């Protein structure tokens, strides 16, 4: 395929990313299919982050980067990981700019950086240094519409807090479209649901009855308090059965009488 066409199609994949695993898989598989053009495709990611006006799309690309590194590592094509390590500061600056316009993405950046560090794609020292920069940018979060929590109204233009926020960041915060807010809430909800599914998932390592073994290891030993609790629950069940029997016999007597 023509290199220009490869870049164009990959760019389209990036523009249509959302919270679903399917969209991230398609884009990552495409990047690995044309791994001989990995430098060009990596530059597409940077271009989309720096040119894209939508904060939602930048957040989706940030999540995608972690997904791409995962797949690239599994297929032993570590060039994508190395390029990400090289340009991680540029990525962070694009997703959560210093001017405060991307303050709602600070949590996204933190979450992805923690994931990359946990998977050994980034050094702990690198993540710590970036975290120091994010602390300053995070201070602007309370002055803009939040996506990771329930949406709130931005400070009205002309108000004291708006003017103070504008002076502190050098530029007024742009108004966020309501449709973008609703879209972000839905995407965050989808990601949180998938995260809960992953928490409960038990990895298949070939061990027999692995789920039982996991529960056995995580369950505390039986102690005196447990026996007291069991006795109290048994007494409650007996009392409930006695009350039910009395009520039932009363109804039978009423019918017969």
C-alpha positions in Angstrom: 0.0 0.0 0.0 1.1 3.5 -0.7 2.8 5.1 2.4 0.5 8.2 2.1 -2.6 5.9 2.1 -1.2 4.0 5.1 -0.8 7.3 7.1 -4.3 8.5 6.0 -6.0 5.3 7.1 -4.2 5.1 10.4 -5.1 8.8 11.0 -8.7 7.9 10.5 -8.4 5.0 13.0 -7.0 7.5 15.6 -9.8 10.0 14.9 -12.5 7.4 15.5 -11.1 6.0 18.7 -13.5 5.6 21.6 -13.8 3.7 24.9 -14.4 0.3 23.3 -11.6 -2.2 23.1 -12.6 -2.9 19.5 -11.5 0.5 18.2 -8.2 0.4 20.0 -7.6 -3.2 18.7 -8.2 -2.1 15.1 -5.9 0.8 15.3 -3.1 -1.2 17.1 -3.4 -4.1 14.7 -3.2 -1.7 11.8 0.0 -0.1 13.3 1.6 -3.5 13.7 0.5 -4.7 10.3 2.5 -1.8 8.8 5.3 -2.0 11.4 7.9 -1.3 8.7 6.5 2.3 8.7 6.4 2.5 12.5 8.2 5.9 12.6 5.7 7.4 10.2 2.7 6.0 12.1 4.2 7.1 15.4 4.4 10.6 14.0 0.7 10.4 13.1 -0.1 9.8 16.8 1.9 13.0 17.7 0.3 15.0 15.0 -3.2 14.0 16.0 -2.5 14.9 19.6 -1.1 18.3 18.8 -3.6 19.2 16.1 -6.8 17.7 17.6 -9.1 20.2 19.3 -11.2 17.7 21.1 -10.0 16.8 24.6 -12.0 13.5 24.3 -10.0 12.4 21.3 -6.7 13.3 23.0 -7.8 11.2 26.0 -8.7 8.3 23.8 -5.4 8.4 22.0 -3.6 8.5 25.4 -5.4 5.3 26.4 -4.6 3.9 23.0 -0.9 4.4 23.5 -0.9 2.0 26.4 -2.9 -0.5 24.4 -0.4 -0.2 21.5 2.6 -0.7 23.7 0.9 -3.9 25.1 0.3 -5.4 21.7 3.7 -4.3 20.4 5.5 -6.0 23.4 3.5 -9.2 22.9 4.5 -9.3 19.2 8.2 -8.5 20.1 8.1 -5.2 18.1 9.5 -2.9 20.7 10.1 0.1 18.4 6.7 1.6 19.2 7.6 1.3 23.0 10.9 3.0 22.5 9.4 5.8 20.4 6.8 6.3 23.1 9.5 6.5 25.8 11.4 9.0 23.7 8.4 11.3 23.1 6.4 10.8 26.3 6.9 14.4 27.5 5.6 15.7 24.1 2.6 13.4 24.4 1.8 14.6 28.0 2.1 18.3 26.9 -0.3 17.6 24.0 -2.9 15.7 26.1 -2.8 18.0 29.2 -1.3 21.4 28.0 0.3 23.9 30.5 -2.3 26.5 29.6 -5.0 24.6 31.5 -7.1 23.9 28.4 -6.6 20.2 29.0 -6.9 20.1 32.8 -9.7 17.6 32.6 -7.2 15.1 31.0 -4.8 15.3 33.9 -6.4 12.2 35.5 -6.2 10.3 32.2 -2.5 11.1 31.9 -1.8 9.9 35.4 -3.8 6.7 35.0 -2.0 5.8 31.7 1.5 6.7 33.1 0.8 4.5 36.1 -0.2 1.7 33.8 3.0 2.1 31.7 5.2 2.2 34.8 3.5 -1.0 36.1 4.1 -2.8 32.9 7.8 -1.6 32.9 7.3 0.5 29.7 8.4 3.6 31.7 10.9 4.1 34.5 9.6 5.1 37.9 11.9 8.1 37.9 10.4 9.3 34.6 6.9 9.0 35.9 7.8 10.8 39.1 9.3 13.7 37.1 6.2 14.0 34.9 4.0 13.9 38.0 5.7 17.0 39.4 4.8 18.9 36.2 1.2 17.6 36.4 0.7 18.9 39.9 1.0 22.4 38.6 -1.5 21.7 35.8 -3.9 20.0 38.1 -4.5 23.2 40.0 -6.5 24.4 37.0 -8.9 21.5 37.2 -11.3 23.1 39.6 -11.8 26.0 37.2 -12.9 24.0 34.1 -15.6 21.5 33.4 -14.8 18.1 34.8 -15.4 14.9 32.9 -14.3 12.2 35.3 -16.9 13.3 37.8 -20.4 14.8 37.4 -20.2 17.8 35.1 -20.2 21.3 36.6 -20.7 24.6 35.1 -17.5 26.6 34.2 -17.1 30.0 35.8 -19.1 32.6 33.8 -17.1 35.0 31.7 -16.6 38.3 33.6 -16.8 36.7 37.0 -14.0 37.2 39.5 -13.0 33.5 39.5 -13.0 33.4 35.7 -10.7 36.4 35.5 -8.4 35.0 38.2 -8.3 31.7 36.4 -7.5 33.4 33.1 -4.7 35.5 34.6 -3.1 32.4 36.3 -3.1 30.4 33.1 -2.4 33.2 30.7 -5.4 32.5 28.5 -9.2 32.1 29.2 -10.6 28.6 29.4 -12.5 27.6 26.3 -16.1 26.7 26.6 -16.7 23.0 26.5 -19.5 21.7 24.3 -22.3 19.8 26.2 -22.1 17.0 23.6 -18.5 16.5 24.4 -19.2 16.3 28.2 -21.9 13.7 27.6 -19.7 11.7 25.4 -16.8 11.8 27.9 -19.1 10.7 30.7 -20.3 7.7 28.7 -16.8 6.7 27.7 -15.6 7.0 31.3 -18.5 4.8 32.4 -17.6 2.2 29.8 -13.9 2.2 30.9 -14.9 1.9 34.6 -17.2 -1.0 33.8 -14.4 -2.8 31.9 -12.0 -2.1 34.8 -14.4 -3.8 37.2 -14.6 -6.8 34.9 -10.8 -7.0 34.8 -10.5 -6.8 38.6 -12.7 -10.0 39.0 -11.0 -11.8 36.1 -8.7 -14.7 37.2 -5.7 -15.2 34.8 -5.5 -18.6 33.3 -2.1 -20.0 34.2 -2.9 -23.7 33.8 -3.4 -24.4 37.5 -6.3 -26.6 38.3 -9.2 -24.9 40.3 -7.3 -21.6 40.2 -10.3 -19.5 41.1 -10.8 -21.7 44.3 -7.1 -21.4 45.1 -7.2 -17.6 44.7 -10.2 -17.3 47.1 -8.6 -19.7 49.6 -5.5 -17.6 49.7 -7.4 -14.3 50.1 -9.8 -15.6 52.8 -8.7 -15.1 56.4 -8.4 -17.9 58.9 -11.4 -18.9 61.0 -11.2 -17.4 64.5 -13.3 -17.1 67.6 -15.2 -14.1 66.2 -16.4 -16.2 63.3 -17.9 -18.8 65.6 -19.7 -16.1 67.5 -21.1 -14.6 64.3 -22.2 -18.1 63.1 -24.0 -18.7 66.5 -25.8 -15.3 66.2 -26.9 -16.0 62.6 -28.2 -19.4 63.6 -30.2 -17.8 66.5 -31.7 -15.3 64.1 -32.7 -18.0 61.7 -34.4 -20.0 64.5 -36.2 -16.9 65.7 -37.4 -16.1 62.2 -38.6 -19.7 61.7 -40.5 -19.6 65.1 -42.2 -16.3 64.1 -43.1 -17.7 60.7 -44.6 -20.9 62.2 -46.7 -18.9 64.7 -48.0 -16.7 61.9 -48.8 -19.7 59.7 -50.6 -21.6 62.5 -52.6 -18.4 63.3 -53.8 -18.2 59.7 -54.7 -21.8 59.6 -56.7 -21.5 62.8 -58.5 -18.4 61.4 -59.5 -20.3 58.2 -60.7 -23.4 60.1 -62.6 -21.3 62.7 
